């Protein structure tokens, strides 16, 4: 089967790319990790990351491979084992195991990776990389955990360039700049967060 590109991110109710922590709840924690990572990572062998996300993860996850937290331990071992492709023009070196830097086009590299044998790929940050992938219709699936919180500041997860000349109450199918997805799963967590899993849809494909 062709390799798919999954975008996996967190966001708040007001659209910012952030995970709003709730009260300590082991069951809610298990639900979150199962939906966002434990399930999907069985079919993933590549992480696509921006510089800031890579630096943050490389400074943290290698130290969690023997963590007492089973979810952290599993993700640390997974993220250390798989290939990590870092899109950056400024990062000088990538020393975390199985990491490499790509300075060229995101679209060209994803196209090249799709042509190779392997499992699926996850775009896990940063925000600008996610925005670029979505704007270019490079994602096959979108996995979001939406926290039940308004935080009022931060980086908007979806920041597409406006293409309509005026504000419309109804945006027609096929309108320039419109990107459509098909719902695969919606799951509510005990924390009040909601997991949303979408696949790209040919319906109303953008004409721009």
C-alpha positions in Angstrom: 0.0 0.0 0.0 1.2 3.6 -0.7 2.7 5.4 2.3 0.3 7.9 3.9 1.2 11.2 5.5 -0.6 11.8 8.8 -0.7 15.2 10.5 -1.0 14.7 14.3 -1.5 17.8 16.4 -3.1 19.3 19.5 -5.3 22.4 19.5 -7.6 24.4 21.8 -11.2 25.4 21.2 -10.0 28.8 20.0 -7.7 27.2 17.4 -4.3 27.5 18.9 -1.7 24.7 18.5 -1.4 23.8 22.2 -2.4 21.0 24.6 -4.2 22.3 27.6 -3.4 20.0 30.5 -6.3 18.9 32.8 -6.4 17.2 36.2 -4.3 14.1 36.7 -6.5 11.2 35.4 -4.8 7.9 34.4 -7.7 6.8 32.4 -8.0 10.0 30.4 -4.2 9.9 29.9 -4.5 6.3 28.5 -7.3 7.3 26.2 -5.2 10.2 24.9 -2.1 8.2 24.2 -4.0 5.4 22.6 -5.7 7.6 20.2 -2.9 10.0 19.3 0.1 7.7 19.3 -0.1 4.1 20.6 -2.5 3.1 17.8 -1.1 5.0 14.8 2.6 4.4 15.6 2.3 0.7 14.9 2.0 1.6 11.2 4.6 4.5 11.2 8.3 4.5 10.5 9.0 8.1 9.8 8.5 11.4 11.7 8.5 14.7 9.8 9.5 17.6 12.1 10.3 21.3 12.0 13.5 22.6 13.7 12.0 23.8 17.0 10.0 20.6 17.5 13.0 18.5 16.7 15.2 20.3 19.1 12.6 20.1 21.9 12.0 16.4 21.3 15.7 15.5 20.9 16.4 17.2 24.3 13.7 15.3 26.1 12.5 11.9 24.6 15.9 10.1 24.5 16.0 10.5 28.3 12.6 8.8 28.7 13.3 5.4 27.2 13.3 3.8 30.7 10.6 6.1 32.1 8.3 4.8 34.8 5.4 6.3 32.8 4.5 3.5 30.3 3.2 5.9 27.7 6.3 8.1 27.8 8.5 5.0 27.7 6.7 3.6 24.7 6.8 6.9 22.8 10.4 7.5 23.7 11.4 4.2 22.2 9.3 4.6 19.2 10.5 8.2 18.4 14.2 7.1 18.9 13.8 4.1 16.7 12.1 5.6 13.6 13.5 7.8 11.0 13.3 11.5 11.8 13.3 14.0 8.9 14.0 17.6 10.0 13.0 20.4 7.7 15.4 23.3 8.4 17.6 25.9 6.7 19.5 26.7 9.9 19.9 23.5 12.0 23.6 22.6 11.8 23.4 19.0 13.1 20.9 16.3 14.1 22.5 13.9 16.5 19.4 12.1 17.8 19.6 8.5 16.4 18.1 8.0 12.9 17.8 11.8 12.2 18.7 13.7 9.1 18.2 17.3 7.9 16.4 18.3 4.7 16.9 21.8 3.5 14.9 21.6 0.2 11.3 21.6 -0.6 8.8 19.9 1.8 6.7 18.8 -1.1 9.6 17.3 -3.0 10.9 15.3 0.0 7.5 14.0 0.8 7.0 12.9 -2.8 10.4 11.2 -2.7 9.5 9.4 0.6 6.2 8.2 -0.8 8.0 6.5 -3.7 10.1 4.5 -1.3 9.0 1.3 0.4 8.0 1.7 4.1 5.3 2.5 6.5 3.3 5.7 7.0 4.7 9.1 8.0 3.6 11.5 10.7 4.0 15.3 10.6 4.1 16.2 14.3 5.2 19.8 14.3 6.1 22.6 14.2 3.1 24.6 13.3 4.6 26.2 10.2 5.5 22.8 8.8 2.0 21.6 9.5 0.5 24.7 7.8 2.8 24.2 4.8 1.8 20.5 4.5 -1.9 21.3 4.7 -1.8 24.3 2.3 -0.1 22.1 -0.3 -2.6 19.2 0.1 0.2 16.9 1.1 -1.6 15.2 4.1 -3.7 12.1 3.7 -5.1 12.1 7.3 -5.5 14.6 10.1 -5.5 13.5 13.7 -6.5 16.3 16.2 -7.0 16.3 20.0 -9.1 19.4 20.8 -8.8 20.6 24.4 -12.0 22.1 25.9 -10.2 25.3 26.7 -9.9 28.9 25.4 -6.4 30.2 26.0 -6.5 33.5 24.0 -3.0 33.5 22.7 -0.4 31.3 20.9 0.2 30.1 17.4 -3.0 29.4 15.3 -2.9 25.8 14.1 -4.7 26.7 10.8 -3.3 29.8 9.2 -4.2 29.7 5.5 -3.8 32.7 3.3 -7.2 34.3 2.6 -8.3 33.7 -1.0 -11.9 35.1 -0.9 -12.6 38.7 -1.8 -15.2 39.1 1.0 -16.7 37.2 3.9 -19.3 34.7 3.0 -21.6 32.8 5.3 -21.5 29.8 2.9 -18.3 28.8 1.1 -19.1 26.7 -1.9 -17.6 23.4 -2.8 -14.4 23.9 -4.8 -13.9 27.5 -3.6 -10.2 28.5 -3.9 -8.4 27.9 -0.6 -11.0 25.4 0.7 -9.6 22.0 1.9 -12.1 19.3 2.7 -11.8 16.3 5.0 -13.9 13.2 5.6 -14.5 12.2 9.3 -13.2 8.7 10.1 -13.6 8.8 13.9 -14.7 11.2 16.7 -13.9 10.1 20.3 -14.5 12.0 23.6 -12.0 11.6 26.4 -12.8 11.6 30.1 -10.8 14.9 30.3 -13.4 16.6 28.1 -11.0 16.7 25.1 -12.2 15.3 21.8 -10.1 13.2 19.3 -11.0 13.9 15.7 -9.6 11.7 12.9 -10.1 12.8 9.3 -9.1 11.7 5.8 -8.7 14.0 2.9 -11.7 14.2 0.6 -11.9 14.6 -3.1 -15.3 16.3 -2.6 -14.9 20.0 -3.1 -11.2 19.8 -4.0 -9.7 23.3 -4.2 -9.3 24.7 -7.7 -6.4 27.0 -6.9 
